[in-house]
Amino acid sequence: MGWSRKDLAQAALISSSTLHRFEKGEGLPNDGLLIDVRQAFEAASIKSIPENRGELEVEVREP
């Protein structure tokens, strides 16, 4: 896809620092953040996988 963090943040209408904290595993994202990111992906024609019951699946890894 080639998006930077800044690109995704702009598409999702969230701050880049919020997205960065989420990527670093600092706390859990709220439902609003996940919805905003999902909508940004869907606007770019990236859909969630039907096998996942249409849910956005996120894996948070420990450092």
Buried (B, 14 or more C-beta within 10 A) or exposed (E): EEEEEEBBBBBBEBEBEBBEBBEEEEEEBEEEBBEBBBBBBEEEEEEBEEEEEEEBEEEEEEE
